[in-house]
Amino acid sequence: MTVYQAPTSEIGGLFPLLAANGIPAIGARIGYDTLSGSAFYAHPIEWVLRGLATNPNLVIFGEPGRGKSSTVVAFLLRMMLFGTKTLISGDVKGEYSPLLRALGITPIALGSGSPARLNALDLGPLARRWESWSVERQREELDGLLARWVKLLVALAEAQGYVPTVTDEAVLARVLRRLLGVADGTTRLRPVTIPDVQRELADPDEQLWRDTRFADRRQFLDTLRPITDALANLVTGPLSGLFDEPTNFDLDWQAPIQSMDLSGLRGRGDQAVAVALTCLGSWSSMITDLHHDGEIRIVVRDEVWRQMRLGAKAAQAVDSDLRLSRAEQKIQVLVGHKPSDFLSVGHAGSQEVAIAKDLLALCSTRILFGQSTRVADELAEDLALSGKEQDVTTGWCMERTGRALWKIENTPGYKVQTVLSRTEKAAFDTNAQLRGTGEG
């Protein structure tokens, strides 16, 4: 190997030839760009403001064990330095709980052994603010609330194989208004649960079936029976008691991060987890929408493809949230293993698949950790990767944990190595349980 020597006065002339990576030095310091050697920072809102991206959403792909989770957690932790708060909208594997505990926060666990209950139709801060709003503001918020709730209920019915009709949606909206007390002209909203809605449909009074333009009570019952039975299954099925009772906990919105740990639901089956993600997605969207405090919020959606597999309505709910993220100052973070997770939510040509493809476009930043060569063509086609970028994900990214290709919009990707401190490595260790099993 040839070695060249020169005094620093001459070597200094070479320094200007080094190129910066073009990413502003603001936000979470993730690690370093291996091409330029400079530090790599991430702040999706700043990228939008500076014209580097059209939206602040991120989608993250990578095989298990490639450093995907630890990079996400490092991003969340380091963005806290800028006052950013995070909501984990369904932690399927409990991977984020160690971070919360390290910060002195107890994650809210749902499922086996936990007393926590979350009303899927919880009013949250809306109930407290209702009387302070003008009539016009009340109408505006109520319309948004009813639209969200109807979308949730029909998505839950669709998850059980029933495709709701416009009549179902119209009746649900009327029932929800009645239960809230809006139809009675009350100034205080009444709490509503899924069993309340199901009972109204199963045993309608004359005023309800007349107001919804049915000829008689029998016609109402026969027409609404499918969705009535679908809602009844939620009350008596594997998720009974979790989302159909009053909420019995309060979120601390001053805390830097909150999480809904769903790892206790895994024994109840994939559909139970998917339904839980759908309920949490609707609830967390409403809760964060009502906190217009000027703060940037990060919403993490882990394995969101599970929710999208429930049907078109569930997929539309995710799509709607991502489209509003820029206006609402939210950074939506979607986490999956590979693009086909999203594109397998329905049959080829279905509405669900079309929405899934749009979701990738609604995430300006794609973070690609190591992938096997068998998904190389899939990555290149779905994410418009160049040949070199494709080689990076299947080669360079596989050589060391924490390596990823960060691709912002259509610009060439950055080869970034995530750097964790010793404390972070201990807190983010997703393999600790495996080692404990092996040692036992």
KAHU-V685058 format. One record per run of one state. SS is the DSSP state (alpha for helix, beta for strand, coil for the rest). FROM is the first residue (numbers start at 0). LEN is the number of residues. If there is no record, write none. Layout:
ss=SS from=FROM len=LEN
ss=SS from=FROM len=LEN
//
This chain:
ss=coil from=0 len=7
ss=alpha from=7 len=10
ss=coil from=17 len=10
ss=beta from=27 len=6
ss=coil from=33 len=5
ss=beta from=38 len=4
ss=coil from=42 len=1
ss=alpha from=43 len=6
ss=coil from=49 len=8
ss=beta from=57 len=4
ss=coil from=61 len=6
ss=alpha from=67 len=15
ss=coil from=82 len=2
ss=beta from=84 len=7
ss=coil from=91 len=5
ss=alpha from=96 len=6
ss=coil from=102 len=5
ss=beta from=107 len=4
ss=coil from=111 len=13
ss=alpha from=124 len=8
ss=coil from=132 len=2
ss=alpha from=134 len=24
ss=coil from=158 len=7
ss=alpha from=165 len=15
ss=coil from=180 len=1
ss=alpha from=181 len=3
ss=coil from=184 len=9
ss=alpha from=193 len=9
ss=coil from=202 len=3
ss=alpha from=205 len=6
ss=coil from=211 len=5
ss=alpha from=216 len=20
ss=coil from=236 len=20
ss=beta from=256 len=8
ss=coil from=264 len=1
ss=alpha from=265 len=3
ss=coil from=268 len=1
ss=alpha from=269 len=20
ss=coil from=289 len=7
ss=beta from=296 len=6
ss=coil from=302 len=1
ss=alpha from=303 len=5
ss=coil from=308 len=3
ss=alpha from=311 len=12
ss=coil from=323 len=6
ss=beta from=329 len=7
ss=coil from=336 len=2
ss=alpha from=338 len=5
ss=coil from=343 len=7
ss=alpha from=350 len=11
ss=coil from=361 len=3
ss=beta from=364 len=5
ss=coil from=369 len=3
ss=alpha from=372 len=11
ss=coil from=383 len=3
ss=alpha from=386 len=8
ss=coil from=394 len=1
ss=alpha from=395 len=3
ss=coil from=398 len=4
ss=beta from=402 len=6
ss=coil from=408 len=5
ss=beta from=413 len=5
ss=coil from=418 len=3
ss=alpha from=421 len=6
ss=coil from=427 len=4
ss=alpha from=431 len=8
ss=coil from=439 len=1
//
